[in-house]
Amino acid sequence: MIPASHDDDTSPVSGCGPLGLILAAPSSSTGKTTLTLALLRLLRDAGRRVASVKIGPDYIDPAFHAAASGRPCRNLDAWAMRPPTLAELAWRAGDEAELVLAEGVMGLFDGVAGRCGTTAEVALATGWPVVLIVDVRGQAGSVAAVVHGFDRFHPNLRLAGVILNRVSSDRHELLLRRALDPLGIPVLGAVRRRPELSLPDRHLGLVQASEHPDLETFLQHAARLIGRDVDGPALAATARPLRPSRPSPGTVPGLPPLGQRIAIARDRAFAFAYDGILEGWQAAGAEILPFSPLLNQGPAHDADAVYLPGGYPELHAGPLANAPHFLDGLRAAAQAGKPIYGECGGYMVLGRGLVDAEGRRHAMAGLLELESSFAQRKLHLGYRQVELAEDTPFGPIGTTFRGHEFHFATVLGEPAQRPLFLCHDAEGTPHPPAGERKGSVIGSFIHLIDTGEP
């Protein structure tokens, strides 16, 4: 739930936490991501050391953020993360930056299980102020009712400013500003409606940053256009310091490392790994050894564990099925008893076979019994509370985690006798057991985010 114990902080900048602000909106599809990317690049080009955060479980947007800012993007998740984990990751975002822009998820107050996991909850936890991006197509005076409602909905959350998006004309902007004037909330920009300021859709969501045909040109063009419509210095001036103090070293274990030297698949087929988790493993003393299955590379021989993150293996099933060094390397690691963990897409590759969207079956590693298919897509989406049903490198039986499931794969065959997790959704409703364990190999469709109960 959104806490009601924080005071409204409209005081001048003080304290030593990283300066930040949150770009939120009344709903999804308002242009948050495009505006965030343009503003990151605009501030970077102006000489500001800017970093970013993406609120909620998301792998696509952070890669675009990193391309725009030149710095890693962390995820903050008020439902899936314990408060010290969230605080530590917010601090890390500001370690090498003077300003952090956080992009919200869905609408400002949209969440799960009684408004948990919302952008507003992150705003209250961090103390970073909210700038509301409002899609004003088809609106004039009604924009004041929308902004007033969002400004007053929670007693301890006030808007630091508003950006009007998809404004049609100078006359339209004038009407909007007149309507908002009595509220006393600064209008920090009025962005014109431009068809070229959009990112293409593909597959489960946006094209990955690495697949954008000319991302650098897009970012530079978007920054120039947004720079005409948004007051960058005024926007940056709304930032405030991170409220919580930094957790003491050793108090944020996150996910325990799989081993001391962890081989991690990293390419277009396996792009969905949270930087915060990998950084946590490195902070715990583990060494990260990246390799590319699409280049037919196997895990390093001297690695003592292997991690296959999520991604889009179904788009690359043919090359993966014909990568003998990769597949034989996985089998050799399993035969040697090394821990191997596959998550979502990585889980599918550890299975016996994967059927692509055209109905073609591709043989995978065969280390687990899973058979998955994209020929008949079915959406599986939502937060998950899970408990280990087996002893694993992540902990003994009964260890709890929080994570997120998002995929369209249909399971054709998955044994139930040795599931990896016992599962509930965000509201505590039981779900069928998930995942599989076979020897030292484990996997599931759930992306793990943090340990224990937040």
C-alpha positions as CSV (number, residue, x, y, z in Angstrom):
1,M,0.0,0.0,0.0
2,I,1.1,3.6,-0.5
3,P,2.4,4.8,2.9
4,A,0.8,7.9,4.5
5,S,3.5,8.7,6.9
6,H,5.8,10.8,4.7
7,D,5.7,14.6,5.0
8,D,5.3,16.6,1.8
9,D,8.8,17.8,1.0
10,T,8.7,21.1,-0.9
11,S,11.8,22.5,1.0
12,P,14.9,23.7,-0.8
13,V,17.5,21.1,-1.9
14,S,19.4,19.8,1.1
15,G,21.0,16.6,2.3
16,C,23.6,14.5,0.6
17,G,21.5,11.9,-1.3
18,P,21.5,11.8,-5.1
19,L,19.2,14.4,-6.7
20,G,16.4,12.9,-8.6
21,L,12.9,13.4,-10.0
22,I,10.2,11.1,-11.3
23,L,8.5,11.4,-14.7
24,A,5.0,9.9,-14.3
25,A,1.7,10.0,-16.1
26,P,-2.0,9.5,-15.6
27,S,-1.9,6.3,-17.7
28,S,0.2,4.2,-20.0
29,S,0.8,5.2,-23.6
30,T,1.2,8.9,-22.8
31,G,4.8,9.1,-24.3
32,K,6.7,8.8,-21.0
33,T,9.5,6.7,-22.5
34,T,10.1,8.8,-25.5
35,L,10.2,12.0,-23.4
36,T,12.4,10.4,-20.8
37,L,14.9,9.4,-23.5
38,A,14.9,12.8,-25.1
39,L,15.3,14.6,-21.8
40,L,18.2,12.3,-20.8
41,R,20.0,13.0,-24.0
42,L,19.1,16.8,-23.8
43,L,20.6,17.1,-20.3
44,R,23.6,15.0,-21.3
45,D,24.3,17.2,-24.3
46,A,24.0,20.2,-22.0
47,G,26.9,18.9,-19.9
48,R,24.9,17.4,-17.1
49,R,26.0,14.1,-15.6
50,V,22.6,12.4,-15.7
51,A,21.6,8.8,-15.0
52,S,18.2,7.1,-15.0
53,V,16.0,4.6,-13.2
54,K,13.0,2.6,-14.6
55,I,10.3,1.9,-12.1
56,G,8.7,-1.6,-12.2
57,P,9.8,-4.9,-13.9
58,D,11.1,-3.9,-17.3
59,Y,14.1,-5.0,-19.4
60,I,13.4,-3.1,-22.7
61,D,13.3,0.5,-21.5
62,P,16.5,0.4,-19.4
63,A,18.6,-0.4,-22.4
64,F,17.2,2.6,-24.2
65,H,17.8,4.8,-21.1
66,A,21.4,3.6,-21.0
67,A,21.9,4.5,-24.7
68,A,20.5,8.0,-24.1
69,S,22.4,8.8,-20.9
70,G,25.6,6.8,-21.4
71,R,25.2,5.3,-17.9
72,P,23.6,2.1,-16.6
73,C,19.9,2.2,-15.8
74,R,18.6,0.5,-12.6
75,N,15.1,-0.8,-11.9
76,L,13.3,0.2,-8.7
77,D,10.3,-1.9,-7.7
78,A,8.2,-1.1,-4.6
79,W,6.4,-4.4,-4.6
80,A,9.2,-6.8,-5.4
81,M,12.1,-5.1,-3.5
82,R,12.7,-4.8,0.2
83,P,13.1,-1.2,1.3
84,P,16.9,-1.5,1.8
85,T,17.3,-3.0,-1.7
86,L,15.3,-0.2,-3.3
87,A,17.3,2.4,-1.3
88,E,20.7,0.9,-2.3
89,L,19.8,0.7,-6.0
90,A,18.6,4.4,-5.9
91,W,21.9,5.4,-4.4
92,R,23.8,3.4,-7.0
93,A,22.0,5.2,-9.7
94,G,23.3,8.5,-8.4
95,D,26.9,7.3,-7.6
96,E,28.3,8.8,-10.8
97,A,25.7,11.3,-11.7
98,E,24.5,14.7,-10.5
99,L,20.9,14.1,-11.5
100,V,18.7,11.0,-11.7
101,L,15.6,10.8,-14.0
102,A,13.2,8.0,-13.0
103,E,10.6,6.9,-15.5
104,G,7.4,5.7,-13.9
105,V,5.3,2.6,-14.8
106,M,1.8,2.7,-16.1
107,G,-0.2,5.5,-14.4
108,L,1.1,7.2,-11.3
109,F,-1.2,5.3,-8.9
110,D,-1.6,2.1,-10.9
111,G,-0.3,-1.1,-9.2
112,V,-1.4,-4.4,-7.8
113,A,-2.9,-5.8,-4.6
114,G,-4.4,-2.6,-3.2
115,R,-2.2,-0.1,-5.1
116,C,1.1,-1.8,-4.2
117,G,4.1,-1.4,-6.5
118,T,3.1,2.0,-7.9
119,T,5.2,4.9,-9.1
120,A,3.7,6.9,-6.3
121,E,4.9,4.5,-3.8
122,V,8.5,4.8,-5.1
123,A,8.1,8.6,-5.1
124,L,7.2,8.5,-1.4
125,A,9.9,6.0,-0.5
126,T,12.6,8.0,-2.3
127,G,11.4,11.6,-1.7
128,W,12.0,12.3,-5.3
129,P,9.3,14.7,-6.7
130,V,6.9,13.9,-9.5
131,V,6.6,15.7,-12.8
132,L,3.3,14.6,-14.5
133,I,3.3,14.0,-18.3
134,V,-0.2,14.6,-19.6
135,D,-1.3,13.5,-23.1
136,V,-3.6,16.4,-23.9
137,R,-5.0,15.2,-27.2
138,G,-8.7,16.2,-27.3
139,Q,-8.4,18.2,-24.1
140,A,-8.5,21.9,-23.2
141,G,-10.0,23.1,-19.9
142,S,-10.4,19.5,-18.7
143,V,-6.7,19.2,-18.3
144,A,-7.0,21.2,-15.1
145,A,-9.3,18.7,-13.6
146,V,-6.9,15.8,-14.4
147,V,-3.9,17.6,-13.0
148,H,-5.7,18.8,-9.9
149,G,-7.0,15.3,-9.2
150,F,-3.5,13.8,-9.4
151,D,-2.0,16.5,-7.3
152,R,-4.6,16.0,-4.5
153,F,-5.2,12.3,-4.7
154,H,-2.7,11.4,-2.0
155,P,-2.2,13.7,1.1
156,N,1.6,13.5,1.1
157,L,2.2,13.6,-2.7
158,R,2.2,16.9,-4.6
159,L,3.2,17.5,-8.2
160,A,6.4,19.4,-8.8
161,G,5.4,20.3,-12.3
162,V,3.6,19.2,-15.5
163,I,4.7,18.5,-19.1
164,L,2.0,18.8,-21.7
165,N,2.5,16.2,-24.4
166,R,1.1,16.0,-27.9
167,V,-0.1,19.6,-28.1
168,S,-1.6,20.4,-31.5
169,S,-0.9,24.1,-31.9
170,D,0.0,27.4,-30.3
171,R,-3.7,28.1,-29.7
172,H,-4.1,24.7,-28.0
173,E,-1.1,25.4,-25.7
174,L,-2.5,28.8,-24.7
175,L,-5.9,27.2,-23.8
176,L,-4.1,24.5,-21.7
177,R,-1.9,27.0,-19.9
178,R,-4.9,29.3,-19.1
179,A,-6.8,26.3,-17.6
180,L,-3.8,25.3,-15.5
181,D,-2.8,28.7,-14.3
182,P,-5.1,28.8,-11.2
183,L,-3.5,25.5,-9.9
184,G,-0.1,27.1,-9.4
185,I,1.7,24.0,-10.6
186,P,4.5,24.9,-13.0
187,V,4.1,23.9,-16.6
188,L,7.6,22.8,-17.5
189,G,7.0,22.2,-21.2
190,A,4.4,21.8,-24.0
191,V,5.6,19.2,-26.5
192,R,4.1,19.3,-30.0
193,R,2.6,16.3,-31.5
194,R,5.2,14.8,-33.9
195,P,4.8,11.4,-35.5
196,E,8.5,10.9,-35.7
197,L,8.8,11.0,-31.9
198,S,7.7,7.4,-31.5
199,L,9.5,4.0,-31.1
200,P,8.4,1.0,-33.2
201,D,6.6,-2.0,-31.7
202,R,7.7,-5.5,-32.2
203,H,7.0,-9.0,-30.7
204,L,6.3,-8.6,-26.9
205,G,7.0,-4.9,-26.8
206,L,9.4,-2.4,-28.2
207,V,12.3,-3.2,-30.4
208,Q,15.3,-3.8,-28.2
209,A,17.8,-0.9,-28.1
210,S,20.4,-3.0,-29.9
211,E,18.0,-3.6,-32.8
212,H,16.9,-0.1,-33.4
213,P,17.9,0.8,-37.0
214,D,19.5,4.1,-36.0
215,L,19.0,4.8,-32.3
216,E,21.7,7.4,-32.0
217,T,20.1,9.6,-34.8
218,F,16.7,9.1,-33.2
219,L,18.0,10.2,-29.8
220,Q,19.8,13.3,-31.1
221,H,16.7,14.3,-33.2
222,A,14.3,13.8,-30.2
223,A,16.6,15.8,-27.9
224,R,16.6,18.7,-30.3
225,L,12.9,18.7,-30.7
226,I,12.1,18.3,-27.0
227,G,14.7,21.0,-26.2
228,R,12.5,23.5,-28.0
229,D,9.4,22.6,-26.0
230,V,10.7,21.7,-22.5
231,D,12.5,24.0,-20.1
232,G,15.4,21.7,-19.2
233,P,16.9,23.8,-16.5
234,A,13.5,24.4,-14.8
235,L,12.9,20.6,-15.0
236,A,16.3,19.8,-13.4
237,A,15.6,22.4,-10.7
238,T,12.6,20.4,-9.4
239,A,14.9,17.6,-8.4
240,R,15.4,16.8,-4.7
241,P,17.8,14.6,-2.7
242,L,17.1,10.9,-2.1
243,R,15.4,10.7,1.3
244,P,16.6,7.3,2.8
245,S,20.1,7.0,4.0
246,R,22.4,4.5,2.3
247,P,22.1,1.0,3.7
248,S,25.2,-0.3,5.5
249,P,27.5,-2.6,3.5
250,G,26.4,-6.2,3.7
251,T,22.7,-5.5,4.6
252,V,21.4,-5.9,1.0
253,P,22.1,-9.5,-0.1
254,G,19.7,-9.4,-3.1
255,L,20.0,-12.8,-4.9
256,P,22.8,-14.9,-3.6
257,P,25.5,-15.5,-6.3
258,L,25.3,-18.8,-8.2
259,G,29.0,-19.3,-7.8
260,Q,32.4,-17.6,-7.5
261,R,32.9,-17.4,-11.3
262,I,29.6,-17.1,-13.1
263,A,29.3,-17.5,-16.9
264,I,26.4,-15.4,-18.1
265,A,24.9,-15.5,-21.6
266,R,24.8,-11.9,-23.0
267,D,23.6,-11.1,-26.5
268,R,20.3,-10.3,-28.3
269,A,18.8,-13.7,-27.4
270,F,19.7,-13.3,-23.7
271,A,19.4,-9.6,-22.9
272,F,17.1,-9.6,-19.9
273,A,19.3,-9.5,-16.8
274,Y,18.9,-6.9,-14.2
275,D,22.1,-4.8,-13.7
276,G,21.3,-4.5,-10.0
277,I,21.4,-8.3,-9.5
278,L,24.7,-8.7,-11.4
279,E,26.2,-5.8,-9.5
280,G,25.1,-7.5,-6.3
281,W,26.8,-10.7,-7.3
282,Q,30.0,-8.7,-8.0
283,A,29.8,-6.9,-4.7
284,A,29.6,-10.3,-3.0
285,G,32.9,-11.2,-4.7
286,A,31.6,-13.1,-7.7
287,E,33.3,-12.7,-11.1
288,I,31.0,-12.3,-14.2
289,L,32.1,-14.1,-17.3
290,P,29.9,-13.1,-20.3
291,F,29.6,-15.2,-23.4
292,S,27.5,-15.1,-26.6
293,P,25.5,-18.2,-27.5
294,L,24.6,-16.5,-30.9
295,L,28.3,-16.5,-31.7
296,N,28.4,-20.2,-30.8
297,Q,30.3,-19.5,-27.6
298,G,30.0,-21.8,-24.7
299,P,30.4,-20.9,-21.0
300,A,34.0,-20.5,-19.8
301,H,35.6,-23.8,-18.9
302,D,36.8,-22.4,-15.5
303,A,33.4,-21.0,-14.6
304,D,31.8,-22.8,-11.6
305,A,28.2,-21.7,-12.5
306,V,26.2,-20.7,-15.6
307,Y,23.3,-18.2,-15.8
308,L,21.0,-18.0,-18.9
309,P,18.9,-14.9,-18.5
310,G,15.6,-14.2,-20.2
311,G,15.3,-12.6,-23.6
312,Y,14.0,-13.6,-27.1
313,P,15.5,-17.0,-27.8
314,E,12.3,-17.8,-29.9
315,L,13.5,-15.2,-32.4
316,H,16.9,-16.9,-32.7
317,A,15.9,-20.5,-32.2
318,G,17.5,-21.7,-35.4
319,P,20.9,-20.3,-34.7
320,L,20.8,-21.5,-31.1
321,A,19.8,-25.0,-32.1
322,N,22.8,-25.0,-34.5
323,A,25.4,-23.7,-32.0
324,P,27.2,-26.9,-31.0
325,H,29.9,-25.2,-28.9
326,F,27.2,-23.4,-26.9
327,L,24.9,-26.5,-26.3
328,D,27.8,-28.9,-25.7
329,G,29.3,-26.4,-23.3
330,L,26.1,-26.4,-21.3
331,R,25.9,-30.2,-21.3
332,A,29.5,-30.5,-20.2
333,A,28.9,-28.0,-17.3
334,A,25.8,-30.0,-16.2
335,Q,27.8,-33.3,-16.4
336,A,30.4,-31.7,-14.2
337,G,27.7,-30.9,-11.6
338,K,28.0,-27.1,-12.0
339,P,24.9,-25.1,-11.1
340,I,23.1,-23.9,-14.2
341,Y,20.1,-21.5,-13.9
342,G,17.8,-20.6,-16.7
343,E,15.2,-17.8,-16.4
344,C,12.3,-17.4,-18.8
345,G,14.0,-17.5,-22.2
346,G,17.0,-19.2,-20.6
347,Y,14.7,-21.8,-19.1
348,M,13.2,-22.6,-22.6
349,V,16.7,-23.1,-24.0
350,L,17.6,-25.5,-21.2
351,G,14.5,-27.6,-22.2
352,R,14.1,-30.3,-24.8
353,G,12.6,-28.2,-27.6
354,L,11.2,-24.8,-28.6
355,V,8.5,-24.3,-31.3
356,D,8.8,-20.9,-33.0
357,A,5.9,-18.8,-34.2
358,E,5.8,-20.5,-37.6
359,G,5.4,-23.9,-35.9
360,R,9.0,-25.2,-36.5
361,R,10.5,-27.2,-33.6
362,H,14.1,-26.5,-32.7
363,A,16.0,-28.9,-30.4
364,M,17.5,-27.2,-27.4
365,A,20.0,-28.3,-24.7
366,G,17.8,-31.1,-23.3
367,L,18.9,-30.6,-19.8
368,L,15.4,-30.1,-18.6
369,E,12.1,-31.7,-19.8
370,L,10.4,-28.5,-20.8
371,E,8.8,-28.2,-24.3
372,S,7.6,-24.7,-25.1
373,S,5.8,-23.2,-28.1
374,F,5.1,-19.8,-29.6
375,A,2.9,-21.2,-32.4
376,Q,-0.1,-20.7,-30.1
377,R,0.7,-17.7,-27.9
378,K,-0.8,-17.3,-24.4
379,L,0.1,-14.4,-22.1
380,H,1.4,-15.1,-18.7
381,L,1.9,-11.9,-16.8
382,G,2.2,-10.8,-13.2
383,Y,4.1,-10.5,-10.0
384,R,5.0,-13.8,-8.2
385,Q,5.8,-14.7,-4.6
386,V,7.7,-17.9,-4.7
387,E,9.2,-20.4,-2.2
388,L,12.0,-22.9,-3.1
389,A,10.6,-26.5,-3.3
390,E,14.2,-27.8,-3.5
391,D,17.6,-27.0,-2.1
392,T,19.4,-24.9,-4.7
393,P,22.5,-22.5,-4.9
394,F,20.0,-19.7,-4.1
395,G,19.2,-21.2,-0.7
396,P,17.6,-24.2,1.0
397,I,14.1,-25.4,0.6
398,G,11.6,-22.8,1.9
399,T,13.7,-19.8,0.9
400,T,11.4,-17.0,-0.4
401,F,11.7,-14.6,-3.3
402,R,9.7,-12.1,-5.2
403,G,9.7,-11.8,-8.9
404,H,7.8,-11.2,-12.1
405,E,6.5,-13.4,-14.9
406,F,5.9,-12.1,-18.5
407,H,5.9,-14.4,-21.5
408,F,3.7,-15.7,-24.3
409,A,5.1,-19.2,-24.5
410,T,2.7,-22.2,-24.2
411,V,4.1,-25.1,-22.2
412,L,3.7,-28.3,-24.2
413,G,5.5,-30.5,-21.6
414,E,6.8,-29.7,-18.1
415,P,7.2,-32.3,-15.4
416,A,5.4,-31.6,-12.1
417,Q,7.1,-34.1,-9.9
418,R,10.1,-31.9,-9.1
419,P,9.0,-28.2,-9.4
420,L,11.5,-25.5,-8.5
421,F,9.0,-23.1,-6.9
422,L,5.8,-23.1,-5.0
423,C,4.0,-19.9,-6.2
424,H,1.4,-17.2,-5.3
425,D,0.5,-14.1,-7.1
426,A,0.8,-10.6,-5.7
427,E,-2.4,-10.9,-3.8
428,G,-1.5,-14.2,-2.2
429,T,-3.6,-16.4,-4.5
430,P,-2.0,-19.8,-5.0
431,H,-0.6,-20.6,-8.5
432,P,0.5,-23.9,-9.8
433,P,4.1,-24.9,-8.9
434,A,6.6,-23.5,-11.4
435,G,9.9,-24.5,-13.0
436,E,12.0,-27.6,-12.8
437,R,15.1,-29.1,-11.3
438,K,17.1,-31.9,-12.7
439,G,20.5,-32.6,-11.1
440,S,22.4,-29.3,-10.9
441,V,20.2,-27.6,-13.6
442,I,17.3,-25.4,-12.5
443,G,15.0,-23.0,-14.3
444,S,11.6,-21.3,-14.4
445,F,9.6,-18.6,-16.3
446,I,9.9,-16.3,-13.3
447,H,12.4,-13.4,-13.3
448,L,13.6,-13.2,-9.7
449,I,14.1,-9.7,-8.3
450,D,14.8,-9.9,-4.6
451,T,14.8,-12.3,-1.7
452,G,12.4,-12.5,1.1
453,E,9.4,-10.4,2.1
454,P,9.8,-6.6,1.4
